[in-house]
Structure formats: structure tokens, C-alpha cells
Amino acid sequence: MSLQAKLDAFKADFEAGKPPYNVPHAVIEIMHRATAELIQSGAAQHAKKAGDVAPSFSLTDPEGNVVNSADLLKRGPLVLSFYRGVWCPYCNMELQALEAARPEFDKYGASLIAISPQTAPNSRKSVRQNKLSFPILSDAKGKVGAAFGLRFDLPDYLVELYKQLKNDLPTFNDDPSWTLPMPGRYVIGQDGVILYSEVNPDYTRRPEPEDMIPVLQRAAAVKA
């Protein structure tokens, strides 16, 4: 089953209010409204895209080790995923799919990392819960997400909903702002130029990991 098929199946159960979710329809309507408004805002059109130079970054993994994008690019292409946090089931399914695809990325010498604004303890939970073998990096205050054009402010009515649902992003991210990154997937070439980008303001839609394989193949052919 494809990643998107799994996401669609989860979404159908979640929005139908099936156990264990039991989500009221009014909550679903608010989430739909926020997604529709983010799409209509055109925010995704301002994100970094293929052909742009990727912002460089240095971030820490859950154990406090610094991971530098320039160092990773010396080894080969970089596969990069921005996600919202371990509290997001769609993000967790995406991380699991990326983990499953990692052997294919390895064939082309690509490094795989994921970035979220969450704190180190929550990143450790991401690793444990999803059985990940690749680095999960903490983007404090969402600065790298902002550099890629992904960071956005949650509307006030969505903030109130998150508070009601006990989804306390300021505590979760150690950041008083109520902001999140739009989910984004990138392949960055060794020269720092973005070779592939997929940014979707609808967090329930994610590209397939396999979509990046032809890009990595071309990058490997150029290097050869």
C-alpha cells in the first residue's frame, strides 16, 4: 500500500469519528477550514523550490550532536523532510515510509534527515515510536523551516482548538509562538541546489518516497 493510501485510510477513519479517535464533526470542520485558508493564502508558492539554492543549516539531534548540512552534502545528495511533530499521525506515517525507503536512498549515496520544531525529548520519541535509523533534528523556533519558506502562524481559532485538545505547541516546541512548518520534502544536490521539492499546505497529503528515486539516479549519473 502506498503512503498516500495509508494516509487516506487513516483520515477516513479519523474524520468518521471511529474509535479510538471519536472526534466531533465540529473539530473536523475547524481543521478543514484552517487547511483551506492556508491553501488559499498561497503560502506554499513562496517556499523554496527546485532550482533554488537551499539554505544551509546546523541543527542538533536528540542527543545534542550537531548535524551540519554542508558536511552531509560532502558525502552525497541530501533527502530532507520537514514535519510537524510526533503528535501528528500523518507525520509519523511519513517517517515510517521514509525509513522503509532508506535502503534505496543509500544506493545513491544520499543522506536522509527529518526536521521538526519539537524539542529533543519529543524527537527521541519520534525515533522510538517510528523505529527510525536516520537523524531527527530539532529546529529551535522554526528558523530553518522559515528559511525554506515553510513556517506559518496558526490562526487564532485553530490555536483555541489546539488548546482544547491539549496540544500545547509552545511547550512541545519550547517556543511561545504558535507556528508550524508546512510539510516539505526536498532533495538537495551536492552543490546545494534543490533538485526536488514538494510542499503541501494540506498536511494530510505527502509525496511517495519513491518519487525521489529518479532524482537521485540523475544526480548519481551526473556525478559519475
Secondary structure as UniProt FT lines:
FT   HELIX           3..15
FT   TURN            16..17
FT   TURN            19..21
FT   HELIX           25..41
FT   HELIX           43..46
FT   TURN            50..51
FT   STRAND          58..60
FT   TURN            62..63
FT   STRAND          66..68
FT   HELIX           69..75
FT   STRAND          78..82
FT   TURN            86..87
FT   HELIX           89..107
FT   TURN            108..109
FT   STRAND          111..116
FT   HELIX           120..130
FT   STRAND          136..138
FT   HELIX           140..142
FT   HELIX           143..147
FT   TURN            148..149
FT   STRAND          151..153
FT   HELIX           156..164
FT   TURN            165..166
FT   HELIX           169..173
FT   STRAND          179..181
FT   STRAND          184..188
FT   TURN            190..191
FT   STRAND          193..199
FT   TURN            203..204
FT   HELIX           209..212
FT   HELIX           213..223
//
